[in-house]
Each structure stands twice: as C-alpha cells, then as structure tokens.
Amino acid sequence: MENLLESKVRLVIIHVDLVGFTKLAMNLSAKRLADIIRAFTQEMSILIASYGGHIIKFIGDAVLGFFLVNSSDKKYDEIPCINAVNCALSMTTVIRHGINPILSQYDYPEIHARIGVDVGENAVVQYGWETSVIKHGTENIITKKPIIDILGYTISIAVKMTSLADSDQTVIGQLVFDSIDKNLRARFKELPINTEVWNYISSTTGGIYRLYGDIRDSKYY
C-alpha cells in the first residue's frame, strides 16, 4: 500500500467480527482465549489472502481487510466484489466445519462470526514510522517501517453493517449486491431496515442505502 500513500482508492472492505467475545473473555483463561483468537484471526487472514485480498489490521476480536478495485470506475467493482463476498461466505463455512470441530475436540467453546462487506472510496494515510533494532555483529541497525492505515466512509459502513448481521451471517451493501453475478445474488435477500438504527443514504438513489443478508440455507453449507 506504500505506493498508494496520500491518495484515495476504491476498495471493497470486509469486516469480520467474533460473536460473543465479551462472554468468552469472562469465562475463559487468558491462554484459552488467546488460542481461540489466534485460530480465528489466522484462518480469516488466510482466507482473505487466498481470495486476493489484504489485511488492514486486527481490532481486538475483529479482522479488517480489503480487496483493491483497479479503477475508480464502478464498472470495475465486479471481480473484487465477487471475490470478497465468496470469501465472506467461505469464512462461515470454515468456522462451522473447520475451526469448530477442532475446538470441540479440545473442549473449547464453538465460535461464530458476523461479516460486513461494502465498496467505496477510501484514503490511504501514513501515521508515522515503526522502528526496530536489529543486532548485526557489534552494531545495532535501526530499521523503519511505515505505519499505514485506511480511512473512509466505507469502513464505517462495513463495521456498522456487521453489527446488524445475525450470528454466522454476511451482510453486504447495495453497491456490492448490484456488482455481483445473479447466482451469487440468489444467496442474499434484502433486509428490513429500521431507520432509527440504519440511516445511511445511498449516493446513487438518494434513498436509504439497502442491505442484503445471506440466506443461511443448509444446501450451501
């Protein structure tokens, strides 16, 4: 992302949040809690990378990632949106059929996640430098790595969308829904919106920005 510093880019944002983290933190030892968080973040990170995405950062019990759109033109949203949505749906499957059976084997509680996906313009900024010291013979070599973050309206929307998802559900925004193919759209249904809870306005229609949740049909899982 260093070559995109101080610029605005179009990204598909994916936000994955562990459900019931507070309860887990209260009931588990620090080691067992760390084991669960480590398994969750590692597997979600691997999935994001396998679908062509990148990690922005880890936020406590959540993972924030992105898929780069190669143009500011919305017609280029299709492939990264499809990749991000397929990634999100795979995350639920991996948690259900991959992570949880292993956790159960070792008497750990099952985990569940909520996922939000949206697309839009974001700013790439550098906060400062992360310095480290490497010992080389008798000398100390200081290395510097830029601390980069992504800021934007899209991240705020994706995080808010995640909070509206049910356990083990992916919620996508209207722009993402309109960009994916019809077979993938068939796996989602429009969510009823309470404007007291969700009042984001669509820049395209001027009305409330519509949300769609995946249909958790057993034939897909």
C-alpha angles and dihedrals in degrees: 000000000000091000089057097052117138091012138104118242136179111246139172105227122208120192119188118190128188112234119232096008093153091057091047091050091051096047105038133068117250091255095051091045090051090050091055095045091047093051092046098048094042095051094044090049091051091051093049090051093045090057092049099264134125136224117247096184148309116256109194103285095358136083121213118197141161143210115212120235108211095218140029086235109105092220087075092060094088103085098041090044092051091047093049094048093047088048091052093049090048090053091061091048093048092049093048100042103021113030102030098053089053093047089050091053090061095041096255121142119258118258131218133190143206119212133198126191128186139152132223149106120312137177122237110214138175117223098187141289134308109215128198135176122230119195111228111177106299093340132086113220116202115212126191128207122185117245103226129185138174121231129186153113090268093064091051090051094047092050092048091047090054091058089056094054123099120237110292092010133125119214119196131189127244094257091053093046091051091050100052125083122266094254091057092043088057088067091063136065129195114263122228108248128218104204090207088064101030119032105150112141123223113238087208102051103018089229131100111307105251124231131204128200125202117253105240095217116167091229089070096048 
